[in-house]
Amino acid sequence: MEHKTPSGLKTGGRKLWRSVTDDYELGQHELSILLEAARTLDALDELERIVRDEGVTNVSPQGVRAHPALVEARQQRVTLAKLVASLRIPFEDDQEATRTPQKRVSIRSVSAIR
């Protein structure tokens, strides 16, 4: 089943949408996640353009700081990674596709390390 590329997506978002929907059959909830991932990728592309044009630092009354677009780009990367991971699309490399997902473990207390 072909899914029309949603309007409003820019180059990166359209490429992501097409690459996933061409290869995988997604349910409606997964299409919603993919749309948010595509929008996030577009926002990230714009933030990276701003940083390229303006540099990684910004002078403020508090001194030289990381450019706000650089800080936001870092957050968008985290968001994009979580959205894409939630789609659970396998890696192209067969070895990577067969590995089991990483399990979350709690951090041991100092007393437990003895």
Residue pairs with C-beta under 8 A, 6 or more apart in sequence:
1 25
2 21
3 17
3 21
3 26
3 31
5 14
5 17
5 18
6 17
6 35
6 38
8 39
9 17
9 38
9 39
9 42
10 42
10 45
10 46
11 45
12 38
12 41
12 42
12 44
12 45
13 38
13 39
13 41
13 42
14 38
16 34
16 37
16 38
16 41
17 34
17 35
17 38
20 26
20 34
20 87
20 89
21 31
21 34
24 89
26 34
26 87
30 87
33 83
33 86
33 87
34 83
34 87
36 83
37 80
37 83
37 84
37 87
40 76
40 79
40 80
40 83
41 80
43 76
44 73
44 76
44 77
44 80
47 69
47 70
47 72
47 73
47 76
48 73
50 67
50 69
51 67
51 69
51 70
51 73
54 67
54 69
55 67
56 66
56 67
56 70
57 64
57 65
57 66
57 67
58 64
58 65
58 66
58 67
58 68
59 65
90 96
90 97
91 97
